[in-house]
Amino acid sequence: MKLKDIKKAVIDKLTASFPEFDVFGENKSSEANKSKFIVELNPIYMGVESSYHRRQYVNITIRIHTQNKTNDEYIDVVDKLYKIIDATIKVNDRELYINKIRMIKENDILKCSFNINYEDEIERNENYELMKELNFKEEY
């Protein structure tokens, strides 16, 4: 699974659940009076679990700009976010688990942040030739 797959899954979920919002994967300008989400994915770290698996940790931050910037608007958005994000997010054919969702408001922008950790397979590009014959030497 690629990191962009996770970001795209979050963007798709927000787009489907909040049709009245513009949803961006980068900080782009839009109409000043239109509500918008800006989704950012930041890798935290990757640890190798075995020669075939690695554990990855990523942070998703969603910056929320509402039209009127009122507290009630932010509360409505947060209530809906809690329902759609819940404890998992579906990425391709996998369910990734979210432990905590944090909210902070700075300069009339509400930031929703959560971490995802998951185990992934390490792709192998090595070609091995199958063993065709095995010889044993017996010693007494």
N, C-alpha and C positions, 0 to 999 in steps of 0.2 A: 504494500500500500504506500502511496506517495503522500507527502505532506499536503500537496495541493488538493488531493482527494478529500482530505478532512476539511480544509477551508471551503471547498466547493459544496460539501454536504451542509455545512453551517449556513452558507449563503443561500443555498436552495431552500433550506428549511425556513429561514427568515423571510425569503421572498414569497413563499407559499402561504405563510401564516400572517404576514403583515403587508397586504397588497397596497395599502395606503402609504407605505414607506418606500423610499429609494434604498436599495441595498448595494453597497460597493465593497470590493475587495481591496481597494486602495483609497487614500484620502483624496477624493475628487470633489470638485465643486458641483453643486446642483442649485436648484432654485432656493433662494434664501428662506422662503416661506414654506418649503416642503420638508416634512420629517424624513430623516434618513438614518441608516445604520452604516457604520464603517467597520468591517470585519478584518482583524489582523491575526495571523498565526505566527507565533514565535517559538522555535525549537528551544527547549530548556537543556536537555542532555540526552545522550544515548548510551546505554550500557550493553555490553555483549554478555548475554546469559550463558551461551554455549557456542559451539562452532556452527550451530544452525539457527540460533535465535538471538534476537536483540530486543531490548526493552527501550522504548522511546517515550519521552515526556515532552509534551508540547503545551503551550499556553494559548488560549483563544481569548482575545479581547474584542468586545463589541462596543464601539462608541455610539451612543444614542443621542441624536439631536431631534427634539420634538419641535413642532411648529410654534407653539406658544410658550414653551419652556416653563410650564406650570408644574407644580408638585403633583397635582392630580393626573396630569398626562403621564408623568414618569411612573406613578404608582400603577396606572392601567397597563403600561408597557411591561413593567416588571412582573405583574400578575400573569400576563400572557406568556412572557418569556419562561417563567417557572413552569408553566403547563407544557410548553412545546419542547423545552430542553430536557426537563425532568432529570432522570438519572442516566440516560443513554442517548447517544446520537448514532444513527445508522449511516455508515460509510461503506459504499459498495455493498458487499454481502455480509459485513460485520457490524456488530453492535459495540461501540466504544463507551466506556463508563466514565461518568463525570462524578467526582467526589463532592466538591463544594463549588457553589456559585457565589462570587463576591460582587457587591455593588458599591460604587463610590461616585459621588457627584462632585465635579470640579468645574468651575466657570460655566455653569448652565449646561454642562455635558455630563450625562450619566454614563459611567463605564461599567460594563458587565464583564467579568473575567472568570474563567474556569480553566482548570488543567485537565488534560487527558493523558493517561499513560496506557500503553498497550504493548503487547509482544508481537513481533513480526519475524518472519523468516528471512534469513540472509540468503540472497541469491547466489548460487554457485554457478560458475562458468567453466569449471574444470571438466575436462573430458577424460574418462577413465576407460581403459581397455579391459574388457571382461577377461577373467582368468579362464584359460581353455584347458589347462592341464596342471595337475598338482602331483609332484613326485615326493614320496616319503623315503627316507633312508633309515632303515632299522639298524640299531646298534644294540649289541648284547654285552 
